[in-house]
Amino acid sequence: MGDLRVELYGTHVGDLFEKANTFDFRVADAGIERFGIGSTVLSYAVPLVRTARRNDAPLRRNFFDEVLPEGRARKRLAGNAAIASDYTVGMLRRYGRDVAGALQVWDPTAPGEPKSPVASPVDDAGIRRILVEVASTPIGNTTAARKSSLAGVQDKIVLAKTDDGWAEPLDGFPSTHIIKPVVPTLPTMIFDEEYGARIARHLGLTTYGTELVNFAGATALVIERYDRSPDTADGRIHQEDFNQALGFGGDGKYEVHGHIGIAAIAELLRRQIGNDATAELLRLTTLSVAVGNLDMHAKNVSVLHLPDGTARLAPAYDIVPQRHHTGFDDDFAFRINGIFEHDRIALTDLIAEGEKWKVPDAEQIVRDTVESIAEFVATQRPDPGAHHSLAEDIQRMCGHLLDGRGAGGEATPSPAAARAALRRKQKGLGSTPNGGTGGSFAAHERPDADIELREPPQSPGGWGGPVG
């Protein structure tokens, strides 16, 4: 088997090649000719250069490994194809034709290549069958012609919506929608997520459609893919998440497992896109705290890389209120102003975090966001399938934040106590009672707003596989 061809927006940007039980990425001349030397249109962690730094090979491997699913879904897809689940190149050879963003990864030496992508019509009964089988055939890869991959651990399938109705995307046809079935162990989750998506649209943080649909008796959440567009030649828009952009892999999406934190995401956005992007990230973070979306990890925040080389923060996605679920960790995915515990994150912590990111008018952005969520929840009800206390829980958390308490009702230090604690911390005399700085600060009392970006750990980034 030969090298894998990597295409972006229909252009050959490079190849994945195996060597000594590992793999790497080599940039193609066509990619540099179209996008320019040093372009980050593929990834901030994988610039298009003719001679790549050897020490950055783990970041390149992580980028491609993170295109694949995680956990049980990855193991099942690997088993169905008789591939080791950590054999990244083999997995991409089998499932790399329709992935997140505008990438297509395939083996030009394989029989029948290049494929002719087609959309095969499927009716509601057929969709129901695919949904029922999702645990054994993740992403909807029920046949060898289904070559789709999508990151994440939640059960889901992908389909294409055509002028004639729903269709299965075969041999690299671009899927247009993600379909999530009811999770038996968490039966309200898709209904809770639908409500979270409505709140995000109300705030202007996303525009794509979400809808609860009954497919021959099986209710599912239908999500329009924001990385698909009729305005590009192949119907795709490229995206990468902030595990990929900062070079992390696997559980490194959580700060407790090694990610360098949300401030690093903010700083990358500020440097590469501008202050508007960091302001949007602050609004997204505030939304997640206010509705109890604890799982706002690095793979749930992405950037869109457009064909002209510009970039923007991707629309908000996977906004799943989950604070009411039992058995979940009560911590937020990232520290907010030094605090992991969701119940203790206060409005002042969100404001202080935004100020560290150099977001203009951070206080107004945070307060307006929470007030707007509270107004929405007061008048717009969740679907009856959602958790019975969902709206009330969100209303209560918003009230706590606006009253100067933590999201869970925890008391926070007064501004005077917070300033005294900050001075103690700066003198090495201990931290604040709640782990953060708390309170509001006058401009001359704020800590330095510059974010120090640490180098990510050099993860192996997946296995290349057996080579001769």
Helices and strands as residue ranges (DSSP letters): E 4-8, E 11-19, E 22-27, H 29-35, G 54-56, H 57-65, H 71-80, H 88-95, E 103-106, E 118-121, H 124-132, E 157-162, E 165-170, E 177-181, H 189-202, E 210-215, E 218-224, E 238-241, G 250-253, G 255-257, H 262-272, H 275-291, G 298-300, E 302-305, E 311-313, E 331-336, E 339-341, G 342-344, H 347-356, H 362-379, H 390-402, H 415-426, G 443-445
